[in-house]
Amino acid sequence: MNAASPVTPYDMIGGDEAVVAIVGYFYDLVEKEPDYAALRALHAADLGPVRHSLERFLTGWLGGPRDWFERGTCIMSMHRAFPITPAIATQWSDAMGRAITAYRTATPALDADLAERMAEKMGHMAQGMINLAAAKAEAPAA
């Protein structure tokens, strides 16, 4: 990085190492915690590809290399096929917030305000993924 390059959140959190760690914490929670069972059920048995995809998305979203975005795929459109209820969006937000907190605990140099803002913005994004039409289509007939 040269002197003229702006410092991005990606740089501030520690780059790829930080993103990989946060995504690792996140999916470990999703896999192991019963509170995230509905969120886990939306995923394939093998979480490897989705872990990698989230790592690449977050890397670009935070201002690092944008290879995920160069694919031309919209994150919102990708999730339209899934029945994302308010409860599932909240599970995602909660797990991501916990993952960021776990990383910050392990890496105290991470600025608390930046960590809080990341969790808040990702929580807003999760709420934007709510797809009640798909959720209703998946619901059993009453």
PAZA-255176 format. One record per residue: residue number from 1; x, y, z of N, C-alpha, C, CB in turn. Coordinates in Angstrom, 1 decimal, decimal comma. Glycine has a CB too. Layout:
# PAZA-255176
REC     i     n_xx     n_yy     n_zz    ca_xx    ca_yy    ca_zz     c_xx     c_yy     c_zz    cb_xx    cb_yy    cb_zz
REC   NUM        X        Y        Z        X        Y        Z        X        Y        Z        X        Y        Z
...
***
This chain:
# PAZA-255176
REC     i     n_xx     n_yy     n_zz    ca_xx    ca_yy    ca_zz     c_xx     c_yy     c_zz    cb_xx    cb_yy    cb_zz
REC     1      0,9     -1,2      0,0      0,0      0,0      0,0      0,9      1,2      0,0     -1,0      0,0      1,2
REC     2      0,6      2,2     -0,9      1,4      3,4     -0,9      0,8      4,4      0,0      1,6      3,9     -2,4
REC     3      1,6      5,5      0,2      1,1      6,6      1,1     -0,2      7,2      0,6      2,2      7,6      1,2
REC     4     -0,5      7,2     -0,7     -1,7      7,9     -1,1     -2,9      7,0     -1,0     -1,5      8,2     -2,6
REC     5     -2,8      5,7     -0,7     -3,9      4,8     -0,6     -4,6      5,0      0,7     -3,4      3,3     -0,7
REC     6     -5,9      5,1      0,6     -6,7      5,3      1,9     -6,7      4,0      2,7     -8,2      5,7      1,6
REC     7     -6,7      4,2      4,0     -6,8      3,0      4,9     -8,2      2,6      5,0     -6,2      3,4      6,4
REC     8     -8,5      1,4      4,7     -9,9      0,8      4,7    -10,2      0,1      6,0    -10,1     -0,1      3,5
REC     9    -11,4     -0,2      6,2    -11,8     -1,0      7,4    -11,1     -2,4      7,3    -13,3     -1,2      7,5
REC    10    -10,9     -2,9      6,0    -10,2     -4,2      5,8     -8,8     -4,1      6,4    -10,2     -4,5      4,3
REC    11     -8,1     -3,0      6,1     -6,8     -2,8      6,6     -6,8     -2,6      8,1     -6,1     -1,6      6,0
REC    12     -7,8     -1,9      8,6     -7,8     -1,6     10,0     -8,1     -2,8     10,9     -8,9     -0,5     10,3
REC    13     -8,8     -3,8     10,4     -9,1     -5,0     11,2     -8,0     -6,0     11,1    -10,4     -5,6     10,8
REC    14     -7,2     -5,9     10,1     -6,1     -6,9     10,0     -6,1     -7,7      8,7     -6,1     -7,8     11,1
REC    15     -6,9     -7,3      7,7     -6,9     -7,9      6,4     -7,5     -9,4      6,4     -5,5     -8,0      5,9
REC    16     -6,9    -10,2      5,5     -7,5    -11,5      5,3     -7,5    -12,4      6,5     -6,6    -12,2      4,2
REC    17     -6,4    -12,2      7,3     -6,4    -13,0      8,5     -7,6    -12,8      9,4     -5,0    -12,7      9,3
REC    18     -7,9    -11,5      9,6     -9,1    -11,1     10,4    -10,4    -11,6      9,8     -9,1     -9,6     10,6
REC    19    -10,6    -11,4      8,5    -11,8    -11,8      7,8    -12,0    -13,3      8,0    -11,8    -11,4      6,4
REC    20    -10,9    -14,1      7,7    -11,0    -15,6      7,8    -11,4    -16,0      9,3     -9,7    -16,2      7,4
REC    21    -10,8    -15,3     10,2    -11,0    -15,6     11,6    -12,5    -15,3     12,0    -10,1    -14,9     12,6
REC    22    -13,0    -14,1     11,6    -14,4    -13,8     11,9    -15,4    -14,7     11,3    -14,7    -12,3     11,4
REC    23    -15,1    -15,1     10,0    -16,0    -16,0      9,3    -15,9    -17,4     10,0    -15,7    -16,1      7,8
REC    24    -14,7    -17,8     10,4    -14,6    -19,0     11,1    -15,4    -19,1     12,4    -13,1    -19,3     11,4
REC    25    -15,3    -18,0     13,2    -16,1    -17,9     14,4    -17,6    -18,0     14,1    -15,7    -16,6     15,2
REC    26    -18,0    -17,2     13,1    -19,4    -17,2     12,7    -19,9    -18,6     12,3    -19,6    -16,2     11,5
REC    27    -19,3    -19,3     11,4    -19,8    -20,6     11,0    -19,6    -21,6     12,1    -19,1    -21,0      9,7
REC    28    -18,6    -21,5     13,0    -18,5    -22,4     14,1    -19,8    -22,3     15,0    -17,2    -22,2     14,9
REC    29    -20,2    -21,0     15,2    -21,4    -20,8     16,0    -22,6    -21,4     15,3    -21,6    -19,3     16,2
REC    30    -22,7    -21,1     14,0    -23,9    -21,6     13,2    -24,0    -23,1     13,2    -23,8    -21,1     11,8
REC    31    -22,8    -23,8     13,2    -22,8    -25,2     13,1    -23,1    -25,8     14,5    -21,5    -25,7     12,7
REC    32    -22,7    -25,2     15,6    -22,7    -25,8     16,9    -23,8    -25,4     17,8    -21,4    -25,6     17,6
REC    33    -24,2    -24,1     17,7    -25,2    -23,6     18,6    -26,6    -23,9     18,2    -25,0    -22,0     18,7
REC    34    -27,4    -24,5     19,1    -28,8    -24,8     18,8    -29,6    -23,5     18,5    -29,4    -25,5     20,0
REC    35    -29,2    -22,4     19,1    -30,0    -21,2     18,8    -30,0    -20,7     17,4    -29,4    -20,0     19,7
REC    36    -29,0    -21,3     16,6    -28,9    -21,0     15,2    -29,4    -22,1     14,2    -27,5    -20,6     14,9
REC    37    -30,2    -23,0     14,7    -30,6    -24,2     14,0    -31,4    -23,8     12,7    -31,5    -25,1     14,8
REC    38    -32,2    -22,8     12,8    -33,0    -22,4     11,6    -32,1    -21,8     10,5    -34,1    -21,4     12,0
REC    39    -31,1    -21,0     10,9    -30,1    -20,5     10,0    -29,3    -21,6      9,4    -29,2    -19,5     10,7
REC    40    -28,8    -22,5     10,2    -28,0    -23,6      9,7    -28,8    -24,5      8,7    -27,6    -24,5     10,9
REC    41    -30,1    -24,6      8,9    -30,9    -25,5      8,0    -31,0    -24,9      6,6    -32,3    -25,6      8,6
REC    42    -30,7    -23,6      6,5    -30,8    -23,0      5,1    -29,5    -23,3      4,3    -30,9    -21,5      5,2
REC    43    -28,5    -23,9      4,9    -27,2    -24,1      4,3    -27,1    -25,6      3,9    -26,1    -23,7      5,1
REC    44    -26,2    -25,9      2,9    -25,9    -27,2      2,5    -25,1    -27,9      3,6    -25,1    -27,2      1,2
REC    45    -25,0    -29,2      3,6    -24,3    -29,9      4,6    -22,8    -29,5      4,7    -24,3    -31,4      4,3
REC    46    -22,2    -29,2      3,5    -20,8    -28,8      3,5    -20,7    -27,3      3,5    -20,1    -29,4      2,2
REC    47    -20,3    -26,7      4,6    -20,2    -25,3      4,7    -18,9    -24,7      4,1    -20,3    -24,9      6,2
REC    48    -18,0    -25,5      3,6    -16,8    -25,0      3,1    -17,0    -23,9      2,0    -16,0    -26,1      2,5
REC    49    -17,8    -24,2      1,0    -17,9    -23,2     -0,1    -18,6    -21,9      0,4    -18,8    -23,8     -1,2
REC    50    -19,6    -22,0      1,3    -20,2    -20,8      1,8    -19,3    -20,0      2,7    -21,5    -21,1      2,5
REC    51    -18,5    -20,7      3,5    -17,4    -20,0      4,3    -16,5    -19,2      3,4    -16,6    -21,0      5,1
REC    52    -16,0    -19,8      2,3    -15,1    -19,1      1,4    -15,9    -17,9      0,8    -14,6    -20,1      0,3
REC    53    -17,1    -18,1      0,3    -17,8    -17,0     -0,3    -18,0    -15,9      0,7    -19,2    -17,5     -0,8
REC    54    -18,4    -16,1      1,9    -18,6    -15,0      2,9    -17,2    -14,3      3,1    -19,1    -15,6      4,2
REC    55    -16,1    -15,1      3,2    -14,8    -14,5      3,4    -14,5    -13,5      2,2    -13,7    -15,6      3,4
REC    56    -14,8    -13,9      1,0    -14,5    -13,1     -0,2    -15,5    -11,9     -0,2    -14,6    -13,9     -1,5
REC    57    -16,7    -12,1      0,2    -17,7    -11,0      0,2    -17,2    -10,0      1,2    -19,1    -11,5      0,5
REC    58    -17,0    -10,4      2,5    -16,6     -9,5      3,5    -15,3     -8,8      3,2    -16,5    -10,2      4,8
REC    59    -14,4     -9,5      2,6    -13,1     -8,8      2,2    -13,4     -7,6      1,3    -12,2     -9,8      1,4
REC    60    -14,2     -7,8      0,2    -14,5     -6,7     -0,7    -15,3     -5,6      0,0    -15,2     -7,2     -1,9
REC    61    -16,3     -6,1      0,8    -17,2     -5,1      1,5    -16,5     -4,2      2,4    -18,3     -5,9      2,2
REC    62    -15,4     -4,7      3,0    -14,6     -4,0      3,9    -13,5     -3,1      3,3    -14,0     -4,9      4,9
REC    63    -13,4     -3,2      1,9    -12,5     -2,4      1,2    -11,2     -3,1      0,8    -12,1     -1,3      2,1
REC    64    -11,2     -4,5      0,9    -10,0     -5,2      0,4    -10,3     -5,6     -1,0     -9,8     -6,5      1,3
REC    65     -9,5     -6,6     -1,5     -9,7     -7,1     -2,9    -11,2     -7,4     -3,2     -8,8     -8,3     -3,2
REC    66    -11,6     -7,0     -4,4    -13,1     -7,1     -4,7    -13,4     -8,2     -5,6    -13,5     -5,8     -5,3
REC    67    -12,7     -9,3     -5,6    -12,9    -10,4     -6,5    -14,3    -11,0     -6,4    -11,9    -11,5     -6,3
REC    68    -14,9    -11,0     -5,2    -16,3    -11,5     -5,1    -17,2    -10,6     -5,9    -16,7    -11,6     -3,6
REC    69    -17,1     -9,3     -5,8    -18,0     -8,4     -6,5    -17,8     -8,4     -8,0    -17,7     -7,0     -5,9
REC    70    -16,6     -8,7     -8,4    -16,3     -8,8     -9,9    -17,1     -9,9    -10,6    -14,8     -8,9    -10,1
REC    71    -17,6    -10,8     -9,9    -18,4    -11,9    -10,5    -19,8    -11,3    -11,0    -18,7    -13,0     -9,4
REC    72    -20,1    -10,1    -10,5    -21,3     -9,5    -11,0    -22,6     -9,9    -10,3    -21,5     -9,7    -12,4
REC    73    -22,4    -10,7     -9,2    -23,6    -11,2     -8,4    -24,0    -10,2     -7,3    -23,2    -12,6     -7,8
REC    74    -25,2    -10,0     -7,2    -25,8     -9,1     -6,2    -26,1    -10,0     -4,9    -27,1     -8,4     -6,6
REC    75    -25,6     -9,6     -3,8    -25,8    -10,4     -2,6    -27,3    -10,5     -2,2    -25,1     -9,7     -1,4
REC    76    -28,0     -9,5     -2,5    -29,5     -9,5     -2,2    -30,2    -10,5     -3,1    -30,1     -8,1     -2,3
REC    77    -29,8    -10,4     -4,4    -30,5    -11,4     -5,4    -30,1    -12,8     -5,1    -30,0    -11,0     -6,8
REC    78    -28,9    -13,0     -4,6    -28,5    -14,4     -4,3    -29,4    -15,0     -3,2    -27,0    -14,4     -3,9
REC    79    -29,8    -14,2     -2,3    -30,6    -14,7     -1,2    -32,1    -14,7     -1,4    -30,2    -13,9      0,0
REC    80    -32,6    -14,2     -2,5    -34,0    -14,1     -2,7    -34,7    -15,5     -2,8    -34,3    -13,4     -4,0
REC    81    -33,9    -16,5     -3,1    -34,5    -17,9     -3,2    -34,7    -18,5     -1,9    -33,6    -18,8     -4,1
REC    82    -34,2    -17,9     -0,8    -34,2    -18,5      0,5    -35,3    -17,9      1,4    -32,9    -18,4      1,2
REC    83    -36,0    -18,7      2,2    -37,0    -18,2      3,1    -36,4    -17,6      4,3    -38,0    -19,3      3,5
REC    84    -36,0    -16,3      4,2    -35,3    -15,7      5,3    -36,3    -14,9      6,1    -34,1    -14,7      4,8
REC    85    -36,7    -15,4      7,2    -37,6    -14,8      8,1    -36,9    -13,7      9,0    -38,4    -15,8      9,0
REC    86    -37,7    -12,9      9,7    -37,1    -12,0     10,6    -36,3    -12,7     11,7    -38,2    -11,1     11,3
REC    87    -36,7    -13,9     12,1    -36,0    -14,7     13,1    -34,7    -15,2     12,6    -36,9    -15,9     13,6
REC    88    -34,7    -15,6     11,3    -33,4    -16,1     10,7    -32,4    -14,9     10,5    -33,7    -16,8      9,4
REC    89    -32,9    -13,8     10,1    -32,1    -12,6      9,9    -31,5    -12,2     11,3    -32,9    -11,4      9,3
REC    90    -32,3    -12,3     12,3    -31,8    -12,0     13,7    -30,7    -13,0     14,1    -32,9    -11,9     14,7
REC    91    -30,9    -14,3     13,8    -29,9    -15,3     14,1    -28,6    -14,9     13,4    -30,4    -16,7     13,7
REC    92    -28,7    -14,6     12,1    -27,5    -14,2     11,4    -26,8    -13,0     12,0    -27,8    -13,9      9,9
REC    93    -27,5    -12,0     12,3    -27,0    -10,8     12,9    -26,3    -11,1     14,3    -28,1     -9,7     13,1
REC    94    -27,0    -11,9     15,1    -26,5    -12,2     16,4    -25,2    -13,1     16,3    -27,6    -13,0     17,2
REC    95    -25,2    -14,1     15,4    -24,0    -14,9     15,2    -22,8    -14,0     14,7    -24,3    -16,0     14,3
REC    96    -23,1    -13,1     13,8    -22,0    -12,3     13,3    -21,5    -11,3     14,3    -22,5    -11,5     12,0
REC    97    -22,4    -10,8     15,1    -22,0     -9,9     16,2    -21,1    -10,7     17,2    -23,2     -9,3     16,9
REC    98    -21,5    -11,9     17,5    -20,7    -12,7     18,4    -19,4    -13,1     17,8    -21,5    -14,0     18,8
REC    99    -19,4    -13,3     16,5    -18,1    -13,7     15,9    -17,1    -12,5     15,9    -18,4    -14,1     14,4
REC   100    -17,7    -11,3     15,6    -16,8    -10,1     15,7    -16,3     -9,8     17,1    -17,6     -8,8     15,2
REC   101    -17,2    -10,0     18,1    -16,8     -9,9     19,5    -15,7    -10,9     19,9    -18,0    -10,0     20,4
REC   102    -15,8    -12,2     19,4    -14,8    -13,2     19,7    -13,5    -12,8     19,1    -15,3    -14,6     19,1
REC   103    -13,5    -12,3     17,8    -12,3    -11,9     17,2    -11,7    -10,7     18,0    -12,5    -11,5     15,7
REC   104    -12,5     -9,8     18,3    -12,0     -8,6     19,1    -11,4     -9,0     20,4    -13,1     -7,5     19,3
REC   105    -12,0    -10,0     21,1    -11,5    -10,5     22,3    -10,1    -11,1     22,1    -12,4    -11,5     23,0
REC   106    -10,0    -11,9     21,0     -8,7    -12,5     20,7     -7,7    -11,5     20,2     -8,9    -13,6     19,7
REC   107     -8,1    -10,4     19,6     -7,3     -9,4     19,0     -7,6     -8,0     19,6     -7,4     -9,4     17,5
REC   108     -7,2     -7,8     20,8     -7,6     -6,5     21,5     -7,3     -5,2     20,7     -7,0     -6,4     22,8
REC   109     -6,3     -5,3     19,8     -5,9     -4,1     19,0     -7,1     -3,7     18,1     -4,7     -4,4     18,2
REC   110     -8,0     -4,5     17,8     -9,1     -4,1     16,9     -9,9     -3,1     17,7    -10,0     -5,4     16,5
REC   111    -10,1     -1,9     17,0    -10,8     -0,8     17,6    -12,3     -1,2     17,9    -10,8      0,4     16,6
REC   112    -12,7     -1,0     19,1    -14,0     -1,3     19,6    -15,1     -0,6     18,8    -14,2     -1,0     21,1
REC   113    -14,9      0,6     18,4    -15,9      1,4     17,7    -16,1      0,8     16,3    -15,5      2,9     17,6
REC   114    -15,0      0,4     15,6    -15,0     -0,2     14,3    -15,7     -1,5     14,4    -13,6     -0,4     13,7
REC   115    -15,4     -2,3     15,4    -16,1     -3,6     15,5    -17,6     -3,5     15,7    -15,5     -4,4     16,7
REC   116    -18,0     -2,5     16,5    -19,4     -2,2     16,8    -20,1     -1,8     15,5    -19,6     -1,2     17,8
REC   117    -19,4     -0,9     14,7    -20,0     -0,4     13,5    -20,1     -1,5     12,4    -19,2      0,7     12,9
REC   118    -19,1     -2,4     12,4    -19,2     -3,6     11,5    -20,4     -4,4     11,8    -17,9     -4,4     11,5
REC   119    -20,6     -4,8     13,1    -21,7     -5,6     13,5    -23,0     -5,0     13,2    -21,6     -6,0     15,0
REC   120    -23,1     -3,7     13,5    -24,3     -2,9     13,2    -24,7     -2,9     11,7    -24,2     -1,5     13,7
REC   121    -23,7     -2,6     10,9    -24,0     -2,6      9,4    -24,3     -3,9      8,9    -22,8     -2,0      8,7
REC   122    -23,7     -5,0      9,4    -24,0     -6,3      8,9    -25,4     -6,8      9,4    -22,9     -7,3      9,4
REC   123    -25,7     -6,3     10,6    -27,1     -6,6     11,1    -28,1     -5,9     10,2    -27,2     -6,1     12,5
REC   124    -27,9     -4,7      9,8    -28,8     -4,0      8,8    -28,9     -4,8      7,5    -28,4     -2,6      8,6
REC   125    -27,8     -5,3      7,1    -27,8     -6,0      5,8    -28,6     -7,3      6,0    -26,3     -6,4      5,4
REC   126    -28,4     -8,0      7,1    -29,2     -9,2      7,4    -30,7     -8,9      7,4    -28,8     -9,9      8,7
REC   127    -31,1     -7,8      8,0    -32,5     -7,5      8,0    -33,0     -7,2      6,6    -32,7     -6,2      8,9
REC   128    -32,2     -6,7      5,7    -32,5     -6,4      4,3    -32,7     -7,7      3,5    -31,5     -5,6      3,7
REC   129    -32,2     -8,8      4,0    -32,4    -10,1      3,3    -33,7    -10,8      3,6    -31,2    -11,0      3,8
REC   130    -34,5    -10,2      4,5    -35,8    -10,9      4,9    -36,6    -11,0      3,6    -36,5    -10,0      6,0
REC   131    -37,1    -12,2      3,4    -37,8    -12,5      2,2    -39,1    -13,2      2,6    -37,0    -13,4      1,2
REC   132    -40,1    -12,5      3,1    -41,3    -13,1      3,6    -42,1    -13,8      2,5    -42,2    -12,0      4,2
REC   133    -42,0    -13,4      1,3    -42,8    -14,1      0,2    -42,2    -15,5      0,1    -42,6    -13,4     -1,1
REC   134    -40,9    -15,7      0,1    -40,3    -17,1      0,1    -40,7    -17,8      1,3    -38,8    -17,0     -0,1
REC   135    -40,6    -17,1      2,5    -40,9    -17,8      3,7    -42,4    -18,3      3,7    -40,7    -16,8      4,9
REC   136    -43,3    -17,5      3,2    -44,7    -17,9      3,2    -44,9    -19,1      2,2    -45,6    -16,8      2,7
REC   137    -44,2    -19,1      1,1    -44,3    -20,2      0,1    -43,8    -21,5      0,7    -43,5    -19,9     -1,1
REC   138    -42,8    -21,4      1,7    -42,3    -22,6      2,4    -43,2    -23,1      3,5    -40,9    -22,3      2,8
REC   139    -44,0    -22,2      4,0    -44,8    -22,5      5,2    -45,9    -23,5      4,9    -45,5    -21,3      5,8
REC   140    -46,2    -24,5      5,8    -47,2    -25,4      5,5    -48,6    -24,7      5,5    -47,2    -26,5      6,6
REC   141    -49,5    -25,3      4,7    -50,8    -24,7      4,6    -51,6    -24,8      5,9    -51,6    -25,3      3,4
REC   142    -52,3    -23,8      6,2    -53,0    -23,8      7,5    -54,4    -24,5      7,4    -53,2    -22,4      8,1
***
